[in-house]
Amino acid sequence: MPSHGEHGTRPGNPLGTPRPTPAASPWAAVGVSAFDELLYQAILHQPDAGTAGWAVLTGTTPARVDEACDRLLALGLLQPPDSMGGLRAVDPRVAIRALIRRRETESELLAATAEEMATVYEAGLLREDPSRLLDVVSGEGANAARLEELYARAEHEVCIFDTPPYLAPRTPQLDLETDLLSRGVGFRTVYAATALEDPDVLYHAWKMVELGEQARVLPAVPVKLLVVDGRRAMLPLTAAAAGGYCSVVIRHSAVTDACSGSSSWPGSRPRRSASRPPTANSPRESGR
């Protein structure tokens, strides 16, 4: 006599021998167990069989079918009983899409919770070891690699105060920044007016505005600064002319909060792209 378990069936089961839903199954991804999937298939196959008939089809007890039907109702895969009869399946094309949308919403809420918990986590690490706040990065290659890493991790917005010294070649940076904008990451830059006197810097700024960057200009920018998502900041400690590339990366803290909340942005002048700046045939490899 067959066992009445999740994987057991009676002889002659028209649905075939059920197999457990693997962890990577699309059904498992939306919270439907192997047995609940089997029952849903039985209801689709014989919608008028009722609890007793579905129990026969799935090789289990009516009580277990009732419990599974409650779960399928909660997931929106079944319609509640009405005056015309018992449970009915919702059209799978409608029910499954709605279930996916619900899971996507839940995932977005979970992702937001993860950001909040990460803030608490990082604050705890800083209290335990304040030296975690700063990373000193030395060398042109190391600075370029760290800059690329920060850009790759950006999800919401990158803010830059642009003035010499520059820590990485500008041409590769244009590709990185273009990728950010294509991913929907916001980009805001405050340029020092003196920096735009360099034709290469002016050309780069014009290209970024053309691609969607929000740009402003100040007569002078007090410090070169990059802030990513308000959580990471990078600024130079020395200029290349002073003996090498050296910068510091600051993790999420009151320092990055202060940097991302700078008052310089609203007081600066917009940089417009009404006219194309002169371009050199071979722009110099100045960097940001």
C-alpha positions as CSV (number, residue, x, y, z in Angstrom):
1,M,0.0,0.0,0.0
2,P,1.5,3.4,-0.9
3,S,2.6,5.8,1.8
4,H,0.4,8.9,2.3
5,G,3.3,11.4,2.2
6,E,4.3,14.3,0.2
7,H,6.0,12.2,-2.4
8,G,3.5,9.2,-2.4
9,T,0.8,8.5,-5.0
10,R,-1.8,5.9,-5.6
11,P,-1.6,3.5,-8.5
12,G,-3.1,4.9,-11.7
13,N,-2.4,8.5,-10.6
14,P,-3.1,10.4,-13.9
15,L,-0.7,13.2,-12.9
16,G,2.2,10.7,-12.8
17,T,4.7,10.2,-10.0
18,P,5.3,13.6,-8.2
19,R,8.8,14.8,-7.7
20,P,9.9,17.2,-5.0
21,T,10.2,20.8,-6.0
22,P,14.0,21.5,-6.1
23,A,15.3,24.4,-4.2
24,A,16.0,26.2,-7.5
25,S,12.5,25.6,-8.9
26,P,10.5,28.6,-10.0
27,W,7.8,27.4,-7.7
28,A,10.1,27.3,-4.7
29,A,11.2,30.8,-5.5
30,V,7.7,32.1,-5.0
31,G,7.1,30.1,-1.8
32,V,5.2,27.1,-3.2
33,S,6.2,23.7,-1.8
34,A,6.4,20.5,-3.8
35,F,3.1,19.2,-2.4
36,D,1.3,22.5,-3.0
37,E,2.5,22.5,-6.6
38,L,1.3,19.0,-7.0
39,L,-2.1,19.8,-5.6
40,Y,-2.4,22.9,-7.8
41,Q,-1.7,20.8,-10.8
42,A,-4.4,18.3,-9.7
43,I,-6.9,21.2,-9.3
44,L,-6.1,22.4,-12.8
45,H,-6.4,18.9,-14.1
46,Q,-9.7,18.0,-12.5
47,P,-11.3,21.2,-11.1
48,D,-14.6,19.5,-10.1
49,A,-13.0,16.6,-8.2
50,G,-13.3,18.4,-4.8
51,T,-11.3,17.8,-1.7
52,A,-11.8,14.0,-1.7
53,G,-10.9,13.7,-5.3
54,W,-7.8,15.8,-5.1
55,A,-6.7,13.7,-2.1
56,V,-6.9,10.6,-4.3
57,L,-5.1,12.4,-7.1
58,T,-2.2,13.5,-4.8
59,G,-2.1,10.3,-2.7
60,T,-2.8,12.0,0.6
61,T,-5.6,12.7,3.1
62,P,-8.4,15.2,2.7
63,A,-7.2,17.0,5.8
64,R,-3.8,17.7,4.3
65,V,-5.5,18.8,1.0
66,D,-7.6,21.3,3.0
67,E,-4.5,22.7,4.7
68,A,-2.7,23.1,1.3
69,C,-5.8,24.7,-0.2
70,D,-5.6,27.4,2.5
71,R,-2.0,28.1,1.5
72,L,-2.9,28.3,-2.2
73,L,-5.8,30.6,-1.3
74,A,-3.4,32.9,0.6
75,L,-1.0,32.9,-2.4
76,G,-3.8,33.9,-4.8
77,L,-3.6,30.7,-6.8
78,L,-7.2,29.7,-5.9
79,Q,-10.5,31.5,-5.7
80,P,-12.5,31.4,-2.5
81,P,-15.7,29.2,-2.6
82,D,-18.8,31.0,-3.8
83,S,-22.5,30.3,-4.1
84,M,-21.9,28.3,-7.3
85,G,-19.6,25.7,-5.7
86,G,-16.3,25.0,-4.2
87,L,-12.7,26.1,-4.7
88,R,-11.6,27.0,-8.2
89,A,-8.1,27.7,-9.6
90,V,-7.3,31.2,-10.7
91,D,-6.1,31.4,-14.3
92,P,-2.4,30.6,-13.9
93,R,-1.4,33.4,-16.3
94,V,-3.0,35.9,-14.0
95,A,-2.2,34.2,-10.6
96,I,1.4,33.5,-11.2
97,R,2.2,37.0,-12.6
98,A,0.5,38.5,-9.5
99,L,2.5,36.2,-7.2
100,I,5.7,37.3,-8.9
101,R,4.9,41.0,-8.5
102,R,4.1,40.4,-4.9
103,R,7.5,38.7,-4.4
104,E,9.3,41.5,-6.2
105,T,7.7,44.1,-3.8
106,E,8.7,42.0,-0.8
107,S,12.2,41.8,-2.2
108,E,12.4,45.5,-2.6
109,L,11.2,46.0,1.0
110,L,13.8,43.5,2.2
111,A,16.6,45.3,0.2
112,A,15.6,48.6,1.9
113,T,15.8,46.9,5.3
114,A,19.2,45.5,4.4
115,E,20.4,49.1,3.8
116,E,19.2,50.2,7.2
117,M,20.7,47.2,8.9
118,A,24.0,47.8,7.1
119,T,24.2,51.3,8.5
120,V,23.8,49.9,12.0
121,Y,26.4,47.2,11.2
122,E,29.0,49.7,9.9
123,A,28.4,51.9,13.0
124,G,29.1,48.9,15.2
125,L,32.3,48.1,13.4
126,L,33.5,51.7,13.8
127,R,32.8,51.7,17.5
128,E,34.7,48.5,17.8
129,D,37.7,49.7,15.7
130,P,37.7,53.4,14.7
131,S,40.7,52.7,12.4
132,R,38.2,51.0,10.0
133,L,36.9,54.5,9.1
134,L,39.8,55.3,6.7
135,D,41.7,53.5,4.0
136,V,44.8,55.2,2.7
137,V,45.4,54.3,-1.0
138,S,48.9,54.9,-2.5
139,G,50.0,54.8,-6.1
140,E,48.4,55.7,-9.4
141,G,47.3,52.2,-10.2
142,A,45.8,51.6,-6.7
143,N,43.9,54.8,-6.9
144,A,42.5,54.1,-10.3
145,A,41.4,50.6,-9.2
146,R,39.7,52.0,-6.0
147,L,37.9,54.6,-8.0
148,E,36.6,52.0,-10.4
149,E,35.5,49.9,-7.5
150,L,33.6,52.8,-5.9
151,Y,31.8,53.5,-9.2
152,A,30.9,49.9,-9.7
153,R,29.2,49.8,-6.3
154,A,27.2,53.0,-6.9
155,E,23.5,52.4,-6.8
156,H,21.8,55.8,-6.4
157,E,24.0,58.8,-6.8
158,V,27.6,60.0,-7.3
159,C,28.5,63.5,-6.2
160,I,31.9,65.1,-7.1
161,F,33.7,68.3,-6.3
162,D,36.0,68.6,-9.2
163,T,39.3,70.5,-8.9
164,P,42.9,69.4,-9.2
165,P,44.7,67.3,-8.2
166,Y,43.5,64.4,-10.4
167,L,44.0,60.8,-9.3
168,A,43.3,58.8,-12.4
169,P,43.4,59.2,-16.2
170,R,40.3,61.1,-17.4
171,T,39.6,59.1,-20.5
172,P,38.9,55.7,-18.8
173,Q,36.8,57.6,-16.2
174,L,34.5,58.9,-18.9
175,D,33.7,55.3,-19.8
176,L,33.0,54.5,-16.1
177,E,30.8,57.5,-15.6
178,T,28.9,56.8,-18.8
179,D,28.2,53.3,-17.5
180,L,26.8,54.8,-14.3
181,L,24.4,57.1,-16.1
182,S,23.3,54.2,-18.4
183,R,22.4,52.2,-15.2
184,G,20.3,55.1,-13.9
185,V,22.7,56.3,-11.3
186,G,22.4,60.0,-10.7
187,F,25.6,62.1,-11.3
188,R,26.2,65.6,-9.8
189,T,29.4,67.5,-10.2
190,V,30.5,70.9,-8.9
191,Y,33.4,72.1,-11.1
192,A,35.9,74.8,-10.0
193,A,35.9,77.5,-12.7
194,T,39.7,77.4,-12.9
195,A,39.6,73.7,-13.7
196,L,37.4,74.4,-16.7
197,E,40.1,76.6,-18.1
198,D,41.8,73.3,-19.2
199,P,40.4,72.4,-22.6
200,D,40.5,68.7,-21.7
201,V,38.5,69.2,-18.5
202,L,36.0,71.4,-20.3
203,Y,35.5,68.8,-23.0
204,H,35.0,66.1,-20.3
205,A,32.5,68.2,-18.5
206,W,30.6,69.0,-21.6
207,K,30.4,65.3,-22.5
208,M,29.1,64.4,-19.1
209,V,26.4,67.1,-19.2
210,E,25.4,65.8,-22.6
211,L,25.0,62.3,-21.2
212,G,22.9,63.5,-18.3
213,E,25.2,64.8,-15.5
214,Q,23.9,67.6,-13.4
215,A,26.7,70.1,-13.3
216,R,27.4,73.3,-11.4
217,V,30.3,75.8,-11.4
218,L,31.9,77.6,-8.4
219,P,34.7,80.2,-8.6
220,A,36.8,77.8,-6.4
221,V,36.2,74.3,-4.9
222,P,38.0,73.9,-1.6
223,V,38.7,70.2,-1.8
224,K,38.6,67.5,-4.4
225,L,35.9,65.0,-3.3
226,L,33.9,62.0,-4.5
227,V,30.9,60.7,-2.6
228,V,29.1,57.5,-3.6
229,D,25.5,57.0,-2.3
230,G,26.3,59.1,0.7
231,R,28.2,56.1,2.1
232,R,31.7,56.2,0.7
233,A,33.9,59.2,0.1
234,M,37.3,59.5,-1.6
235,L,39.6,62.6,-1.6
236,P,43.3,63.1,-2.4
237,L,45.9,63.6,0.2
238,T,48.7,64.7,-2.2
239,A,49.0,65.7,-5.9
240,A,51.0,63.7,-8.4
241,A,53.3,66.6,-8.7
242,A,54.0,66.5,-5.0
243,G,55.6,63.1,-5.1
244,G,52.9,60.5,-6.0
245,Y,49.2,59.6,-5.9
246,C,47.9,59.3,-2.4
247,S,44.2,59.4,-1.3
248,V,41.9,58.4,1.5
249,V,38.7,56.5,1.3
250,I,36.2,57.2,4.1
251,R,33.5,54.7,5.0
252,H,30.0,55.5,6.0
253,S,30.0,57.8,9.0
254,A,29.2,61.3,10.1
255,V,32.0,62.4,7.8
256,T,30.3,61.0,4.7
257,D,26.9,62.4,5.9
258,A,28.5,65.8,6.1
259,C,30.1,65.5,2.7
260,S,26.9,64.4,0.9
261,G,25.0,67.2,2.6
262,S,27.3,70.0,1.5
263,S,25.7,73.4,0.9
264,S,27.9,74.2,-2.1
265,W,25.5,72.6,-4.6
266,P,22.5,74.9,-4.4
267,G,24.7,78.0,-4.4
268,S,26.7,77.2,-7.5
269,R,25.8,78.1,-11.1
270,P,24.4,75.6,-13.5
271,R,26.8,74.4,-16.3
272,R,24.9,74.4,-19.5
273,S,25.7,72.6,-22.7
274,A,24.3,75.1,-25.2
275,S,27.4,75.3,-27.3
276,R,30.0,72.6,-28.0
277,P,33.4,73.4,-26.5
278,P,36.5,73.2,-28.7
279,T,38.0,69.8,-28.7
280,A,41.6,68.8,-29.2
281,N,42.5,66.0,-31.6
282,S,44.6,64.3,-28.9
283,P,43.3,65.3,-25.5
284,R,45.8,65.0,-22.7
285,E,45.3,62.2,-20.2
286,S,44.4,64.5,-17.3
287,G,42.5,62.7,-14.6
288,R,39.8,63.2,-12.0
